[in-house]
Amino acid sequence: MDTRPAAGIFDRRHRLPTAGLLLLVTFIAFEAMAVGTAMPTVVAELDGLAWYGWPFSAYLVASVVGMVMGGDLGDRRGPRTALVAGGGVFAAGLLAAGLAGSMAPLVAARAVQGLGGGLIAVSLYVVAGQAYDGALRPRLFGAISAAWVLPALVGPLVAGLVTTHASWRWVFLGLLPLVAASLLLVLPALRGLAAPAPSASRVALGPLWAGLAGLGIGALQAAGQRLDLASVALAAAGLAALAGGLRRLLPPGVARARAGLPAVVGARGLLAGAFFGMDVLLPLALTQLHGYSPTTAGIPLTAGAVGWAIASQLQGRRPQVSRGRLLRAGFVLLATGVAASALVAVPGVGGWPAYLTWAVAGLGMGLGMPSVGVLLLEQSPEHRRGADSAAFQIADVTGSALCVGLVGVLVAAATAALLPLSVAVVVAAVVLTALAVLGAVVAPRAAAPVGAAGGPQPATTLAT
């Protein structure tokens, strides 16, 4: 009888890489949550109110380029090299941001951070594919999802305290030793992971296409903040740039949800878009429609984060359950939560339903996000996991940016008195619910076995 303990993500073999990966995710998540809290003070001190949106856009655009570069580096040199590069670049961006004396260097530093963050995000999936058996991946992705919860709960509070009682610079500089510690934990355990066999595909203009897509996303976000003729031209240019870049960056068949890998990548974009579109709208709706304070208006977001963590842990304890079934259940819960959140716009109901509805949406994300991660590694051949992981992350960023941009247009229309804010909330809920329902329809295609009729075709992600 075999008395050896069952393998787990914190067993003797995996505890160091797991701890390092989770710490990296936690610190990047904390930085993402904290920057929004600190930025009003930053622009006031650096006399850069007109630059307010640029640090966020610079990070986003550069992260898309970093994802492509990380995928290529992981496929050619292995995950250890890509993770070292990502951690080093991210740390350099933190240092430069903490020392910035004006807005231009700060924006440049945020772009460097985005480049490193993109490298790290893709490297996580390459490491998961090589260092963890298939049975452990649901637990690993569940833990990675949960690693976002603590920053979501305490990140804004800690950043506010640090900014008020010390300096906003420590929001960046304080993470430097922690990032170094997480790399020291994970890298020794990855020394034995060899680079994959050479792939037939080559990356020549991948970063160029990524930059084009990133600029398209930035243009769409900028267009969503204004309602004039210039915004129409800006949105058209952004869509053209985004479509041109994505055509080279995503596997063929994503738009048609072709069974297999294209449907997996598309499902990731639908999950992110439907959730984060409403996630940014709820606090504004509660504040403007019901007079909630910033603290009470943020509680539904905390409820969503907690629901996400709970569901991600539950799915990790059931690795034998079909990921396709879990993904569809996640989309159904997400659609229910988004649709029910429209109740905050109904006169006389009040804002209290959001405390429950957004927890339901979080449960859906906790089932869906880890499931698409597992499906990605099942459907992607080892020599292409870097490139396919990059496409996966790019779909997430694109879906989020497009849906947040839509919400921005609706809010801008309400601000210009073109429609009531309550109507804008309902319209957003209808569109985002439709995306989640579409995801529930696509989910079985994402779980289609490799080689099935109509299944995944040879990917050309990042090909020129």
C-alpha positions in Angstrom: 0.0 0.0 0.0 1.4 3.4 -1.0 1.5 5.6 2.1 3.1 8.6 0.4 1.1 11.8 0.8 -0.9 12.9 -2.2 0.7 15.5 -4.4 -0.4 19.1 -3.8 0.6 22.6 -4.8 2.3 23.0 -1.4 4.0 19.6 -1.1 7.7 19.4 -0.8 8.3 19.5 -4.6 6.0 22.5 -5.3 5.9 24.6 -2.2 8.7 27.0 -3.2 7.5 27.7 -6.8 3.9 28.0 -5.6 4.8 30.4 -2.8 6.9 32.5 -5.2 4.2 32.6 -7.9 1.5 33.5 -5.5 3.7 36.3 -4.0 4.4 37.7 -7.4 0.7 37.7 -8.3 -0.1 39.3 -4.9 2.4 42.1 -5.3 1.4 42.9 -8.9 -2.3 42.9 -7.8 -1.5 45.1 -4.9 0.3 47.6 -7.1 -2.6 47.6 -9.5 -5.1 48.3 -6.7 -2.8 50.8 -4.9 -1.9 53.0 -7.9 -5.5 54.2 -8.4 -5.6 55.3 -4.7 -2.3 57.1 -4.8 -2.6 58.8 -8.3 -4.6 61.8 -7.2 -1.9 62.7 -4.8 0.8 62.0 -7.4 -0.6 64.3 -10.0 -1.2 67.0 -7.4 2.4 66.9 -6.2 3.9 66.7 -9.7 1.5 69.3 -11.1 0.2 66.9 -13.7 -3.6 66.8 -13.5 -3.8 67.0 -17.3 -1.7 63.8 -17.4 -4.0 61.9 -15.0 -5.0 59.1 -17.4 -1.6 58.5 -19.0 0.0 56.4 -16.3 -2.8 53.9 -16.6 -2.9 53.9 -20.4 0.9 53.6 -20.6 0.8 50.5 -18.3 -1.9 48.9 -20.4 -0.4 49.5 -23.8 3.1 48.3 -22.6 1.6 45.2 -20.9 0.3 44.0 -24.3 3.8 44.2 -25.8 5.2 42.5 -22.7 2.8 39.6 -23.1 3.9 39.0 -26.7 7.6 39.2 -25.7 7.0 37.0 -22.7 5.3 34.3 -24.9 8.2 34.3 -27.4 10.8 34.3 -24.7 9.1 31.5 -22.8 8.8 29.4 -25.9 12.4 29.9 -27.0 14.3 30.1 -23.6 11.9 28.5 -21.1 9.9 30.0 -18.2 12.8 30.7 -15.9 14.4 33.2 -18.3 11.1 34.9 -19.0 10.2 35.2 -15.3 13.6 36.7 -14.5 13.3 39.2 -17.3 9.7 40.1 -16.2 10.6 40.5 -12.5 13.7 42.6 -13.3 11.8 44.9 -15.7 8.9 45.3 -13.3 11.3 46.1 -10.5 13.1 48.7 -12.6 9.7 50.3 -13.4 8.9 50.5 -9.6 12.2 52.1 -8.9 11.8 54.7 -11.7 8.2 55.5 -10.6 9.2 56.0 -7.0 12.0 58.4 -8.0 10.1 60.3 -10.7 10.3 64.1 -10.4 7.7 65.0 -13.0 4.9 63.3 -14.9 6.8 62.4 -18.1 9.3 60.2 -16.2 6.4 58.7 -14.2 4.5 57.8 -17.3 7.6 56.2 -18.8 8.2 54.3 -15.6 4.6 53.0 -15.7 5.2 51.8 -19.2 8.3 49.9 -18.0 6.1 48.3 -15.2 3.5 47.3 -17.8 6.2 45.6 -19.9 7.4 43.6 -16.9 3.9 42.8 -15.8 3.1 41.4 -19.2 6.2 39.3 -19.2 5.3 37.9 -15.7 1.6 37.3 -16.6 2.5 35.0 -19.5 5.3 33.3 -17.6 2.9 32.2 -14.9 1.1 30.0 -17.5 4.3 28.6 -19.0 5.5 27.6 -15.5 2.1 26.1 -14.7 2.3 24.0 -17.8 5.8 22.7 -17.1 6.1 22.5 -13.3 2.6 21.2 -12.4 0.8 18.1 -13.4 -2.7 18.4 -15.0 -4.4 17.3 -11.8 -2.8 20.1 -9.8 -3.5 22.9 -12.2 -7.1 23.6 -11.0 -5.8 24.1 -7.5 -2.9 26.3 -8.7 -5.2 28.5 -10.7 -7.7 28.6 -7.8 -4.9 29.8 -5.6 -3.7 32.4 -8.1 -7.3 33.7 -8.3 -7.5 33.9 -4.5 -4.2 35.8 -4.5 -6.0 38.8 -5.9 -8.4 38.9 -3.0 -6.1 40.3 -0.2 -4.9 43.2 -2.4 -8.5 43.9 -3.4 -9.4 44.1 0.3 -6.5 46.0 1.8 -4.6 47.5 -1.2 -6.5 50.8 -1.4 -6.5 51.2 2.4 -2.8 50.5 2.8 -2.0 52.7 -0.2 -4.0 55.5 1.3 -2.3 55.2 4.7 1.2 55.1 3.1 0.4 58.1 0.8 -1.0 60.1 3.7 1.5 59.3 6.4 4.7 58.6 4.4 4.8 59.4 0.7 3.2 58.1 -2.5 6.7 57.1 -3.6 6.7 54.2 -1.1 3.6 52.8 -2.9 6.2 51.9 -5.6 9.5 51.6 -3.7 8.1 49.5 -0.9 7.3 46.6 -3.2 10.9 46.3 -4.5 12.3 44.0 -1.7 9.1 41.9 -1.8 9.3 41.3 -5.6 13.0 40.3 -5.1 12.0 37.9 -2.3 9.3 36.2 -4.5 11.8 35.7 -7.3 14.3 34.2 -4.9 11.7 31.7 -3.9 10.5 30.6 -7.3 13.6 30.6 -9.4 15.7 27.9 -7.8 12.8 25.5 -8.1 12.6 26.3 -11.9 16.2 25.6 -12.6 15.4 22.1 -13.9 12.8 23.2 -16.4 14.2 23.0 -19.9 13.3 25.2 -22.8 10.6 23.6 -25.0 11.5 22.1 -28.3 11.9 24.7 -31.1 8.7 25.7 -32.7 8.1 26.0 -36.4 6.6 29.4 -35.9 8.8 32.5 -35.6 8.2 35.9 -34.0 9.5 38.7 -36.2 7.0 41.5 -35.9 5.1 40.3 -32.8 6.0 43.3 -30.6 5.0 45.7 -33.5 1.6 44.1 -33.8 1.2 44.1 -30.0 2.1 47.8 -29.9 -0.5 48.5 -32.6 -3.1 46.6 -30.6 -2.1 48.4 -27.4 -2.4 51.8 -29.1 -5.8 50.8 -30.4 -6.9 50.0 -26.9 -5.6 53.3 -25.6 -7.3 55.2 -28.4 -10.6 53.5 -27.6 -10.3 54.3 -23.9 -9.5 58.0 -24.7 -12.5 58.2 -27.1 -14.8 56.8 -24.4 -14.0 59.8 -22.2 -15.3 62.4 -24.6 -18.4 62.9 -26.8 -17.6 64.9 -29.8 -16.6 64.4 -33.5 -13.0 63.9 -32.5 -14.0 61.0 -30.4 -15.7 59.3 -33.3 -12.5 59.6 -35.4 -10.4 58.5 -32.5 -12.6 55.4 -31.9 -12.5 54.5 -35.6 -8.8 54.7 -35.7 -8.5 52.7 -32.4 -10.8 50.0 -33.7 -8.8 49.7 -37.0 -5.5 49.5 -35.1 -6.9 47.0 -32.6 -8.3 44.8 -35.3 -5.1 44.9 -37.3 -3.0 43.9 -34.3 -5.4 41.2 -33.0 -5.5 39.6 -36.4 -1.8 38.7 -36.0 -1.9 38.1 -32.2 -4.8 35.7 -31.7 -5.3 32.2 -33.0 -7.5 32.0 -36.1 -11.1 31.3 -35.4 -11.4 33.3 -32.1 -14.1 35.6 -33.5 -16.1 32.5 -34.6 -15.4 30.7 -31.4 -14.0 27.8 -33.3 -13.9 24.7 -31.0 -10.8 24.2 -29.0 -8.1 26.8 -28.3 -9.8 29.7 -30.2 -12.9 29.2 -28.1 -10.8 29.1 -24.9 -9.1 32.4 -25.8 -12.5 34.0 -26.7 -14.1 32.8 -23.5 -11.3 34.5 -21.5 -12.1 37.8 -23.2 -15.9 37.4 -22.6 -15.4 36.6 -18.9 -13.1 39.6 -18.4 -15.3 42.0 -20.4 -18.6 41.2 -18.8 -17.3 41.3 -15.3 -15.0 44.3 -15.3 -17.3 46.4 -17.4 -19.9 46.3 -14.6 -17.3 46.2 -11.9 -16.2 49.8 -12.7 -19.8 51.0 -13.1 -21.3 49.8 -9.8 -19.5 52.2 -7.4 -20.4 55.2 -9.5 -24.0 54.1 -9.7 -24.3 53.6 -6.0 -22.6 57.0 -5.3 -24.6 59.0 -7.8 -28.0 57.3 -7.7 -28.2 56.5 -4.0 -25.7 58.9 -2.3 -23.5 56.1 -0.9 -20.1 57.1 0.5 -17.0 55.9 -1.3 -16.5 53.2 1.4 -20.0 51.8 1.3 -20.0 52.0 -2.5 -16.9 49.8 -2.6 -18.3 47.0 -0.5 -20.0 45.2 -3.4 -16.6 45.0 -5.1 -15.2 43.4 -1.9 -18.2 40.9 -2.0 -17.3 40.1 -5.6 -13.7 39.5 -4.7 -14.7 37.2 -1.8 -17.1 35.2 -4.0 -14.4 34.9 -6.6 -12.0 33.5 -4.0 -14.5 31.0 -2.5 -15.5 29.6 -5.9 -11.9 29.3 -7.1 -11.1 27.3 -4.1 -14.1 25.1 -4.5 -13.3 24.3 -8.1 -9.7 23.5 -7.2 -10.9 20.8 -4.8 -12.8 19.0 -7.7 -10.2 18.4 -10.4 -12.3 15.5 -11.7 -15.2 17.8 -12.7 -15.3 18.7 -16.4 -13.8 22.2 -16.9 -16.4 22.8 -19.7 -19.2 22.3 -17.2 -17.6 24.6 -14.7 -16.9 27.2 -17.3 -20.6 27.2 -18.4 -21.7 27.4 -14.8 -19.4 30.3 -14.2 -20.8 32.2 -17.2 -24.4 31.5 -16.0 -23.6 32.8 -12.5 -21.9 35.8 -14.1 -24.8 36.6 -16.3 -27.2 36.3 -13.4 -25.1 38.6 -11.2 -24.6 41.3 -14.0 -28.3 41.2 -14.9 -29.5 41.4 -11.3 -27.1 44.3 -10.6 -29.3 46.5 -12.9 -31.7 46.6 -9.9 -29.6 49.5 -8.5 -31.0 51.6 -11.3 -34.7 50.9 -10.3 -36.2 53.9 -8.4 -37.3 52.9 -4.9 -35.3 49.7 -4.7 -32.1 51.3 -3.3 -28.6 50.1 -3.8 -28.6 47.1 -1.4 -29.1 44.4 -4.1 -25.6 45.1 -5.4 -24.1 43.6 -2.2 -25.6 40.3 -3.1 -25.7 40.4 -6.9 -22.0 41.2 -7.2 -21.1 38.3 -4.9 -22.9 36.0 -7.4 -21.0 37.5 -10.3 -17.8 36.9 -8.3 -18.7 33.2 -7.8 -19.1 33.0 -11.6 -15.6 34.4 -12.1 -14.2 32.0 -9.5 -15.5 29.1 -11.5 -14.8 30.5 -14.9 -11.3 32.0 -14.7 -9.4 29.0 -13.3 -11.3 26.7 -15.7 -10.2 28.6 -18.9 -6.6 28.5 -17.5 -6.7 24.8 -17.2 -8.3 24.4 -20.6 -5.6 26.6 -22.2 -2.8 24.3 -20.9 -4.7 21.2 -22.0 -5.2 22.5 -25.6 -1.9 24.2 -26.1 1.2 22.1 -27.2 4.2 22.6 -25.0 6.3 24.3 -27.6 3.6 27.0 -28.1 2.4 27.6 -24.5 4.2 30.9 -24.3 2.6 32.3 -27.5 -0.8 30.8 -26.7 -0.7 32.2 -23.1 0.1 35.6 -24.6 -2.9 35.4 -26.8 -5.0 34.4 -23.8 -3.8 37.4 -21.7 -4.3 39.8 -24.7 -7.9 38.6 -25.0 -8.4 39.4 -21.3 -7.0 42.9 -21.7 -8.9 43.6 -24.9 -12.2 42.3 -23.5 -11.8 44.4 -20.4 -10.8 47.6 -22.3 -13.6 47.4 -24.8 -16.3 46.9 -22.1 -14.9 49.5 -19.8 -14.7 51.8 -22.8 -18.4 51.2 -23.5 -19.2 52.0 -19.9 -17.2 55.2 -20.3 -19.2 56.2 -23.3 -22.5 55.6 -21.5 -21.3 57.6 -18.4 -20.1 60.4 -20.6 -23.5 60.5 -22.3 -25.2 60.7 -18.9 -22.8 63.4 -17.8 -23.8 65.4 -20.9 -27.5 64.9 -20.0 -28.1 62.9 -23.2 -29.7 60.2 -21.0 -30.3 59.5 -17.3 -27.5 57.6 -15.4 -30.1 55.0 -14.4 -30.7 54.3 -18.1 -27.0 54.1 -18.8 -26.7 51.5 -16.0 -29.5 49.4 -17.5 -28.1 49.6 -21.0 -24.7 48.5 -19.8 -26.2 45.6 -17.8 -28.1 44.4 -20.9 -25.0 44.4 -23.1 -22.7 42.8 -20.5 -25.3 40.2 -19.6 -25.6 39.3 -23.3 -21.8 38.8 -23.5 -22.0 36.4 -20.5 -24.8 34.5 -22.1 -22.8 34.2 -25.3 -19.9 32.8 -23.1 -22.3 30.1 -21.7 -23.0 29.1 -25.3 -19.3 29.1 -26.2 -18.2 27.2 -23.1 -18.8 23.6 -24.6 -16.6 24.6 -27.6 -13.8 25.6 -25.3 -13.8 22.1 -23.8 -13.8 20.3 -27.2 -11.0 17.7 -27.3 -8.0 18.3 -29.5 -8.4 16.7 -32.8 -12.2 16.7 -32.7 -14.1 17.7 -35.8 -13.9 21.4 -36.1 -11.4 21.4 -33.2 -8.3 23.6 -32.9 -6.3 24.3 -35.9 -2.6 25.0 -36.0 -2.2 28.3 -34.2 -0.6 31.2 -36.0 -0.5 33.5 -33.0 2.3 36.0 -33.3 3.1 34.9 -36.8 3.9 37.6 -39.3 
